Amino acid sequence: MTKRTIEVFSAGCPCCDATLEVIREVACDACDVQVLDMKDPEVAVRAKQLGINRVPAVVIDGQLADCCSSGAIDVEVLRSMGLGQP
């Protein structure tokens, strides 16, 4: 089984926590969910490289989800990118 890397860029706020909760509910055994703290300078540099300018933001296998750059987190967009699918 191939692992899918799910990176959740978070500031630790209630909105970020709610997004993380949804991600964990939808994730499957093949999803490696990682929470990245935007207060960490190295994480902030990586976020900038990925084009992240707001949190929460979700990156799946190195690709920023479209919904994360234009509006609220959309679980269906994340599922279309492979979240919760082996």
Buried (B, 14 or more C-beta within 10 A) or exposed (E): EEEBEBBBBBEEEEEBEEBBEBBEEBBEEBBEBEBBEBEEEEBBEBBEEBEBEEBBBBBBEEEBBEBBEEEEBBBEBBEEBBBBEE
